[in-house]
C-alpha cells in the first residue's frame, strides 16, 4: 500500500473517523467483545472528542487492537493504527482493515519510513492514531512493557499533538500470547486506563537527535508503565526487558524459537 492509498481526509461521522468498513467491523466485533469481556475502563475524559491525537498502548496479545478499538469507539473515536503489513494480506480481513484506513508497516525494513509519513499525514488530517511503541508483543515473561522503538518519539516530536498513554491488562487472557485462537468460552476482565496527555514541546525540532528520541521514548513508556502498575497493583521490574540484549527474534513468535532450542 502506497502513501496515496491512505485516506488523508479529515475524520467525519460518529464516532469521529468512522466509515463503512469500520462500521461493519465494529458491528461484528463489538457484540462478541461485549459477551466475552468485562470492561474496566477509566480515564475516558482524557481522550479528546475531536482533533488530532495519538493514543499509545502496551502490547500483550493479538486481541489488543480489538479491545482498544472497542474502548475508543465507544468513547467517540474510530482510530487508525500502524499494523504489520502481513495482516493486510489476509483475504477479506485484510480488505476490511485496509478499507477502514489502517496503516501497514513492513517491520524491520527500510520501507518503515513510508509508514511514518502516512502516520504523520493521518494525524495532521485530524484523526486519532493508535500506536504500540514496542512494535510487537512484549517479550517480558510477565507481560510488562519492554524497551520500545523510537518511532513513537519521532512521530510525536514532528506532529506536536497530544499523546495519550492507555495501559491495558487482561487481553492476554482473552487471546493468549501467540495463541492460535481467542477464548470464547468465558468472560474475562479487561482493564484499559487512559492517562493524562503527554506533550513533547521540549524536544521540538529534535526528531533526528538520537539522545532526544531515546529520552522522549522513555517518557512515553514510563507513563504507560506507571498506569499498568496501578491496574495490576504491583511494581514493574527494575530492569526493563531489552530485546536488543536478547537472543529472541525482534518480531514474530519467539516461543517457536524457544521450543526449537530445547
Short mmCIF file of the C-alpha atoms (twelve columns), coordinates in Angstrom:
data_MODEL
# 
_entry.id   MODEL 
# 
loop_
_atom_site.group_PDB 
_atom_site.id 
_atom_site.type_symbol 
_atom_site.label_atom_id 
_atom_site.label_alt_id 
_atom_site.label_comp_id 
_atom_site.label_asym_id 
_atom_site.label_seq_id 
_atom_site.Cartn_x 
_atom_site.Cartn_y 
_atom_site.Cartn_z 
_atom_site.pdbx_PDB_model_num 
ATOM 1   C CA . UNK A 1   0.000   0.000   0.000  1 
ATOM 2   C CA . UNK A 2   1.422   3.382   -1.018 1 
ATOM 3   C CA . UNK A 3   1.019   6.777   0.622  1 
ATOM 4   C CA . UNK A 4   -1.645  7.715   -1.909 1 
ATOM 5   C CA . UNK A 5   -3.757  4.736   -0.839 1 
ATOM 6   C CA . UNK A 6   -4.235  6.062   2.708  1 
ATOM 7   C CA . UNK A 7   -7.249  8.287   3.288  1 
ATOM 8   C CA . UNK A 8   -5.948  11.660  4.438  1 
ATOM 9   C CA . UNK A 9   -9.365  13.302  4.508  1 
ATOM 10  C CA . UNK A 10  -10.398 14.896  7.826  1 
ATOM 11  C CA . UNK A 11  -12.373 12.475  10.012 1 
ATOM 12  C CA . UNK A 12  -16.147 12.548  9.876  1 
ATOM 13  C CA . UNK A 13  -19.066 10.510  11.141 1 
ATOM 14  C CA . UNK A 14  -19.936 9.339   14.612 1 
ATOM 15  C CA . UNK A 15  -17.798 8.017   16.222 1 
ATOM 16  C CA . UNK A 16  -15.407 10.511  14.657 1 
ATOM 17  C CA . UNK A 17  -13.339 8.865   11.925 1 
ATOM 18  C CA . UNK A 18  -15.709 6.034   11.140 1 
ATOM 19  C CA . UNK A 19  -16.534 4.796   7.634  1 
ATOM 20  C CA . UNK A 20  -18.420 1.899   6.084  1 
ATOM 21  C CA . UNK A 21  -15.641 -0.644  6.626  1 
ATOM 22  C CA . UNK A 22  -15.119 0.488   10.209 1 
ATOM 23  C CA . UNK A 23  -18.835 0.302   10.978 1 
ATOM 24  C CA . UNK A 24  -19.047 -3.189  9.521  1 
ATOM 25  C CA . UNK A 25  -16.101 -4.382  11.629 1 
ATOM 26  C CA . UNK A 26  -17.485 -2.729  14.755 1 
ATOM 27  C CA . UNK A 27  -20.921 -4.216  14.127 1 
ATOM 28  C CA . UNK A 28  -19.451 -7.721  14.029 1 
ATOM 29  C CA . UNK A 29  -16.830 -7.460  16.768 1 
ATOM 30  C CA . UNK A 30  -18.366 -5.274  19.480 1 
ATOM 31  C CA . UNK A 31  -21.227 -7.705  20.289 1 
ATOM 32  C CA . UNK A 32  -18.673 -10.534 20.551 1 
ATOM 33  C CA . UNK A 33  -16.349 -8.491  22.766 1 
ATOM 34  C CA . UNK A 34  -19.275 -7.491  24.951 1 
ATOM 35  C CA . UNK A 35  -20.051 -11.168 25.528 1 
ATOM 36  C CA . UNK A 36  -16.538 -12.380 26.284 1 
ATOM 37  C CA . UNK A 37  -15.095 -9.407  28.222 1 
ATOM 38  C CA . UNK A 38  -15.941 -7.469  31.361 1 
ATOM 39  C CA . UNK A 39  -14.920 -3.833  30.985 1 
ATOM 40  C CA . UNK A 40  -12.852 -1.862  33.456 1 
ATOM 41  C CA . UNK A 41  -12.498 1.416   31.582 1 
ATOM 42  C CA . UNK A 42  -11.111 4.543   33.214 1 
ATOM 43  C CA . UNK A 43  -9.788  7.935   32.137 1 
ATOM 44  C CA . UNK A 44  -12.124 8.293   29.167 1 
ATOM 45  C CA . UNK A 45  -12.163 12.046  29.769 1 
ATOM 46  C CA . UNK A 46  -8.519  12.129  28.640 1 
ATOM 47  C CA . UNK A 47  -9.467  11.068  25.097 1 
ATOM 48  C CA . UNK A 48  -10.267 14.272  23.151 1 
ATOM 49  C CA . UNK A 49  -13.586 14.138  21.317 1 
ATOM 50  C CA . UNK A 50  -12.130 15.829  18.244 1 
ATOM 51  C CA . UNK A 51  -8.826  16.951  16.800 1 
ATOM 52  C CA . UNK A 52  -5.585  15.075  16.164 1 
ATOM 53  C CA . UNK A 53  -4.381  12.756  18.925 1 
ATOM 54  C CA . UNK A 54  -2.020  9.809   19.264 1 
ATOM 55  C CA . UNK A 55  -3.023  7.051   21.681 1 
ATOM 56  C CA . UNK A 56  -0.347  4.574   22.753 1 
ATOM 57  C CA . UNK A 57  -0.775  1.186   24.388 1 
ATOM 58  C CA . UNK A 58  1.252   -1.710  25.753 1 
ATOM 59  C CA . UNK A 59  1.230   -4.782  23.532 1 
ATOM 60  C CA . UNK A 60  0.462   -8.156  25.153 1 
ATOM 61  C CA . UNK A 61  -1.966  -10.022 22.869 1 
ATOM 62  C CA . UNK A 62  -3.397  -10.314 19.376 1 
ATOM 63  C CA . UNK A 63  -6.624  -9.057  20.980 1 
ATOM 64  C CA . UNK A 64  -5.099  -5.705  21.939 1 
ATOM 65  C CA . UNK A 65  -6.245  -3.724  18.913 1 
ATOM 66  C CA . UNK A 66  -9.744  -5.210  19.220 1 
ATOM 67  C CA . UNK A 67  -10.322 -4.288  22.865 1 
ATOM 68  C CA . UNK A 68  -8.562  -0.937  22.453 1 
ATOM 69  C CA . UNK A 69  -10.698 -0.043  19.421 1 
ATOM 70  C CA . UNK A 70  -13.797 -1.017  21.417 1 
ATOM 71  C CA . UNK A 71  -12.706 1.406   24.159 1 
ATOM 72  C CA . UNK A 72  -12.002 4.247   21.728 1 
ATOM 73  C CA . UNK A 73  -15.059 3.649   19.518 1 
ATOM 74  C CA . UNK A 74  -17.451 3.729   22.465 1 
ATOM 75  C CA . UNK A 75  -15.772 6.941   23.611 1 
ATOM 76  C CA . UNK A 76  -16.223 8.798   20.339 1 
ATOM 77  C CA . UNK A 77  -13.178 7.990   18.202 1 
ATOM 78  C CA . UNK A 78  -12.637 5.498   15.387 1 
ATOM 79  C CA . UNK A 79  -8.845  5.016   15.450 1 
ATOM 80  C CA . UNK A 80  -6.268  4.327   12.779 1 
ATOM 81  C CA . UNK A 81  -3.397  2.025   13.672 1 
ATOM 82  C CA . UNK A 82  0.078   1.252   12.491 1 
ATOM 83  C CA . UNK A 83  -0.081  -2.518  11.926 1 
ATOM 84  C CA . UNK A 84  2.156   -5.201  10.471 1 
ATOM 85  C CA . UNK A 85  1.737   -5.450  6.705  1 
ATOM 86  C CA . UNK A 86  1.183   -9.225  6.759  1 
ATOM 87  C CA . UNK A 87  -2.271  -8.732  8.323  1 
ATOM 88  C CA . UNK A 88  -3.325  -6.602  5.352  1 
ATOM 89  C CA . UNK A 89  -2.677  -9.551  3.037  1 
ATOM 90  C CA . UNK A 90  -5.164  -11.869 4.773  1 
ATOM 91  C CA . UNK A 91  -8.152  -12.455 2.447  1 
ATOM 92  C CA . UNK A 92  -11.311 -10.499 3.364  1 
ATOM 93  C CA . UNK A 93  -9.973  -9.439  6.783  1 
ATOM 94  C CA . UNK A 94  -7.116  -7.548  5.148  1 
ATOM 95  C CA . UNK A 95  -9.515  -5.731  2.859  1 
ATOM 96  C CA . UNK A 96  -11.655 -4.617  5.803  1 
ATOM 97  C CA . UNK A 97  -8.583  -3.463  7.717  1 
ATOM 98  C CA . UNK A 98  -7.252  -1.500  4.750  1 
ATOM 99  C CA . UNK A 99  -10.682 -0.095  3.923  1 
ATOM 100 C CA . UNK A 100 -11.092 1.209   7.456  1 
ATOM 101 C CA . UNK A 101 -7.989  3.348   6.973  1 
ATOM 102 C CA . UNK A 102 -5.355  1.390   8.901  1 
ATOM 103 C CA . UNK A 103 -1.657  1.877   8.048  1 
ATOM 104 C CA . UNK A 104 0.548   -1.094  7.066  1 
ATOM 105 C CA . UNK A 105 4.124   -1.331  8.315  1 
ATOM 106 C CA . UNK A 106 6.789   -3.580  6.806  1 
ATOM 107 C CA . UNK A 107 8.547   -4.210  10.103 1 
ATOM 108 C CA . UNK A 108 12.337  -4.291  10.312 1 
ATOM 109 C CA . UNK A 109 12.662  -2.864  6.793  1 
ATOM 110 C CA . UNK A 110 13.678  0.377   5.106  1 
ATOM 111 C CA . UNK A 111 10.078  0.934   3.968  1 
ATOM 112 C CA . UNK A 112 9.026   1.538   7.575  1 
ATOM 113 C CA . UNK A 113 9.764   5.238   6.934  1 
ATOM 114 C CA . UNK A 114 6.835   5.296   4.495  1 
ATOM 115 C CA . UNK A 115 4.555   4.188   7.332  1 
ATOM 116 C CA . UNK A 116 5.837   7.131   9.389  1 
ATOM 117 C CA . UNK A 117 4.981   9.524   6.559  1 
ATOM 118 C CA . UNK A 118 1.498   8.030   6.305  1 
ATOM 119 C CA . UNK A 119 1.025   8.271   10.075 1 
ATOM 120 C CA . UNK A 120 2.042   11.947  10.077 1 
ATOM 121 C CA . UNK A 121 -0.418  12.695  7.283  1 
ATOM 122 C CA . UNK A 122 -3.265  10.883  9.069  1 
ATOM 123 C CA . UNK A 123 -2.586  12.776  12.313 1 
ATOM 124 C CA . UNK A 124 -2.311  16.105  10.515 1 
ATOM 125 C CA . UNK A 125 -5.716  15.423  8.929  1 
ATOM 126 C CA . UNK A 126 -7.182  15.293  12.441 1 
ATOM 127 C CA . UNK A 127 -7.523  11.566  13.111 1 
ATOM 128 C CA . UNK A 128 -6.963  9.507   16.242 1 
ATOM 129 C CA . UNK A 129 -3.875  7.363   15.637 1 
ATOM 130 C CA . UNK A 130 -3.140  4.246   17.710 1 
ATOM 131 C CA . UNK A 131 0.466   3.132   18.200 1 
ATOM 132 C CA . UNK A 132 2.098   0.214   20.025 1 
ATOM 133 C CA . UNK A 133 5.596   1.618   20.679 1 
ATOM 134 C CA . UNK A 134 7.146   -1.803  21.352 1 
ATOM 135 C CA . UNK A 135 6.427   -2.794  17.746 1 
ATOM 136 C CA . UNK A 136 5.494   -6.373  18.649 1 
ATOM 137 C CA . UNK A 137 4.118   -8.367  21.580 1 
ATOM 138 C CA . UNK A 138 6.244   -7.846  24.665 1 
ATOM 139 C CA . UNK A 139 8.898   -10.460 25.288 1 
ATOM 140 C CA . UNK A 140 8.765   -9.842  29.046 1 
ATOM 141 C CA . UNK A 141 7.583   -13.124 30.573 1 
ATOM 142 C CA . UNK A 142 5.229   -11.322 32.979 1 
ATOM 143 C CA . UNK A 143 3.694   -9.014  30.373 1 
ATOM 144 C CA . UNK A 144 5.442   -5.815  31.465 1 
ATOM 145 C CA . UNK A 145 6.340   -3.305  28.733 1 
ATOM 146 C CA . UNK A 146 9.732   -3.889  27.183 1 
ATOM 147 C CA . UNK A 147 12.181  -1.394  25.699 1 
ATOM 148 C CA . UNK A 148 10.359  0.353   22.850 1 
ATOM 149 C CA . UNK A 149 11.378  1.584   19.446 1 
ATOM 150 C CA . UNK A 150 11.867  5.323   18.908 1 
ATOM 151 C CA . UNK A 151 9.217   5.661   16.189 1 
ATOM 152 C CA . UNK A 152 6.610   6.979   18.623 1 
ATOM 153 C CA . UNK A 153 9.008   9.691   19.803 1 
ATOM 154 C CA . UNK A 154 9.812   10.785  16.254 1 
ATOM 155 C CA . UNK A 155 6.104   10.883  15.372 1 
ATOM 156 C CA . UNK A 156 5.182   12.858  18.499 1 
ATOM 157 C CA . UNK A 157 8.038   15.333  18.116 1 
ATOM 158 C CA . UNK A 158 7.218   16.021  14.462 1 
ATOM 159 C CA . UNK A 159 3.462   16.392  14.890 1 
ATOM 160 C CA . UNK A 160 3.437   18.011  18.367 1 
ATOM 161 C CA . UNK A 161 -0.058  16.645  19.068 1 
ATOM 162 C CA . UNK A 162 -1.208  15.226  22.417 1 
ATOM 163 C CA . UNK A 163 -0.092  11.668  23.143 1 
ATOM 164 C CA . UNK A 164 -2.429  9.778   25.492 1 
ATOM 165 C CA . UNK A 165 -0.948  6.726   27.268 1 
ATOM 166 C CA . UNK A 166 -3.515  3.913   27.567 1 
ATOM 167 C CA . UNK A 167 -2.343  0.956   29.627 1 
ATOM 168 C CA . UNK A 168 -4.320  -2.266  29.424 1 
ATOM 169 C CA . UNK A 169 -4.306  -5.663  31.057 1 
ATOM 170 C CA . UNK A 170 -6.455  -8.743  30.569 1 
ATOM 171 C CA . UNK A 171 -6.339  -9.099  26.795 1 
ATOM 172 C CA . UNK A 172 -3.692  -11.811 27.222 1 
ATOM 173 C CA . UNK A 173 -6.409  -13.913 28.874 1 
ATOM 174 C CA . UNK A 174 -8.831  -13.287 26.004 1 
ATOM 175 C CA . UNK A 175 -6.250  -14.320 23.412 1 
ATOM 176 C CA . UNK A 176 -3.106  -15.932 24.893 1 
ATOM 177 C CA . UNK A 177 0.181   -14.557 23.641 1 
ATOM 178 C CA . UNK A 178 0.768   -16.107 20.215 1 
ATOM 179 C CA . UNK A 179 -2.192  -18.435 20.714 1 
ATOM 180 C CA . UNK A 180 -3.957  -19.650 17.598 1 
ATOM 181 C CA . UNK A 181 -7.474  -18.715 18.734 1 
ATOM 182 C CA . UNK A 182 -9.140  -16.473 21.328 1 
ATOM 183 C CA . UNK A 183 -11.019 -17.934 24.293 1 
ATOM 184 C CA . UNK A 184 -14.710 -17.521 23.577 1 
ATOM 185 C CA . UNK A 185 -15.991 -19.731 26.395 1 
ATOM 186 C CA . UNK A 186 -15.535 -17.392 29.360 1 
ATOM 187 C CA . UNK A 187 -15.886 -13.697 30.223 1 
ATOM 188 C CA . UNK A 188 -12.580 -12.051 31.023 1 
ATOM 189 C CA . UNK A 189 -11.948 -8.761  32.772 1 
ATOM 190 C CA . UNK A 190 -10.097 -6.310  30.531 1 
ATOM 191 C CA . UNK A 191 -8.809  -3.103  32.091 1 
ATOM 192 C CA . UNK A 192 -7.999  -0.080  29.922 1 
ATOM 193 C CA . UNK A 193 -6.955  3.102   31.700 1 
ATOM 194 C CA . UNK A 194 -6.206  6.299   29.785 1 
ATOM 195 C CA . UNK A 195 -3.801  8.721   31.425 1 
ATOM 196 C CA . UNK A 196 -3.355  12.441  31.030 1 
ATOM 197 C CA . UNK A 197 -1.992  13.590  27.648 1 
ATOM 198 C CA . UNK A 198 1.764   13.873  27.238 1 
ATOM 199 C CA . UNK A 199 3.330   16.732  25.315 1 
ATOM 200 C CA . UNK A 200 6.655   16.944  23.526 1 
ATOM 201 C CA . UNK A 201 7.467   20.636  23.129 1 
ATOM 202 C CA . UNK A 202 10.805  20.284  24.947 1 
ATOM 203 C CA . UNK A 203 12.070  18.088  22.093 1 
ATOM 204 C CA . UNK A 204 10.632  20.153  19.214 1 
ATOM 205 C CA . UNK A 205 12.912  20.088  16.181 1 
ATOM 206 C CA . UNK A 206 14.978  17.192  17.563 1 
ATOM 207 C CA . UNK A 207 13.361  14.324  15.665 1 
ATOM 208 C CA . UNK A 208 16.773  13.307  14.246 1 
ATOM 209 C CA . UNK A 209 18.639  13.597  17.568 1 
ATOM 210 C CA . UNK A 210 19.245  10.055  18.921 1 
ATOM 211 C CA . UNK A 211 19.533  11.276  22.502 1 
ATOM 212 C CA . UNK A 212 16.287  13.228  22.313 1 
ATOM 213 C CA . UNK A 213 14.488  10.273  20.701 1 
ATOM 214 C CA . UNK A 214 15.658  7.906   23.425 1 
ATOM 215 C CA . UNK A 215 14.632  10.362  26.142 1 
ATOM 216 C CA . UNK A 216 11.203  11.002  24.621 1 
ATOM 217 C CA . UNK A 217 10.591  7.269   24.114 1 
ATOM 218 C CA . UNK A 218 11.402  6.618   27.761 1 
ATOM 219 C CA . UNK A 219 8.982   9.419   28.703 1 
ATOM 220 C CA . UNK A 220 6.154   7.617   26.874 1 
ATOM 221 C CA . UNK A 221 6.952   4.154   28.176 1 
ATOM 222 C CA . UNK A 222 7.373   5.330   31.768 1 
ATOM 223 C CA . UNK A 223 3.875   6.865   31.654 1 
ATOM 224 C CA . UNK A 224 2.455   3.612   30.267 1 
ATOM 225 C CA . UNK A 225 4.240   1.503   32.846 1 
ATOM 226 C CA . UNK A 226 3.058   3.659   35.772 1 
ATOM 227 C CA . UNK A 227 -0.535  3.250   34.615 1 
ATOM 228 C CA . UNK A 228 -0.073  -0.501  34.252 1 
ATOM 229 C CA . UNK A 229 1.340   -0.687  37.772 1 
ATOM 230 C CA . UNK A 230 -1.859  0.933   39.039 1 
ATOM 231 C CA . UNK A 231 -4.025  -1.537  37.118 1 
ATOM 232 C CA . UNK A 232 -2.073  -4.553  38.349 1 
ATOM 233 C CA . UNK A 233 -1.456  -3.265  41.868 1 
ATOM 234 C CA . UNK A 234 2.209   -4.187  41.714 1 
ATOM 235 C CA . UNK A 235 5.540   -2.699  40.691 1 
ATOM 236 C CA . UNK A 236 7.193   -3.294  37.356 1 
ATOM 237 C CA . UNK A 237 10.641  -4.924  37.440 1 
ATOM 238 C CA . UNK A 238 13.543  -2.536  37.927 1 
ATOM 239 C CA . UNK A 239 15.252  -3.920  34.826 1 
ATOM 240 C CA . UNK A 240 13.278  -3.382  31.631 1 
ATOM 241 C CA . UNK A 241 13.433  -6.254  29.158 1 
ATOM 242 C CA . UNK A 242 15.510  -5.117  26.188 1 
ATOM 243 C CA . UNK A 243 15.007  -7.210  23.031 1 
ATOM 244 C CA . UNK A 244 18.328  -5.949  21.675 1 
ATOM 245 C CA . UNK A 245 20.121  -7.710  24.519 1 
ATOM 246 C CA . UNK A 246 18.228  -10.945 23.982 1 
ATOM 247 C CA . UNK A 247 18.724  -13.858 21.598 1 
ATOM 248 C CA . UNK A 248 14.979  -13.882 20.906 1 
ATOM 249 C CA . UNK A 249 13.824  -12.650 17.472 1 
ATOM 250 C CA . UNK A 250 12.899  -8.957  17.406 1 
ATOM 251 C CA . UNK A 251 9.471   -9.710  15.878 1 
ATOM 252 C CA . UNK A 252 7.299   -12.786 15.404 1 
ATOM 253 C CA . UNK A 253 6.541   -15.759 17.615 1 
ATOM 254 C CA . UNK A 254 9.542   -16.057 19.919 1 
ATOM 255 C CA . UNK A 255 8.018   -19.160 21.555 1 
ATOM 256 C CA . UNK A 256 8.848   -21.172 18.431 1 
ATOM 257 C CA . UNK A 257 12.498  -20.224 18.844 1 
ATOM 258 C CA . UNK A 258 12.460  -21.340 22.478 1 
ATOM 259 C CA . UNK A 259 10.903  -24.682 21.559 1 
ATOM 260 C CA . UNK A 260 13.441  -25.199 18.763 1 
ATOM 261 C CA . UNK A 261 16.348  -24.720 21.186 1 
ATOM 262 C CA . UNK A 262 15.108  -27.366 23.609 1 
# 
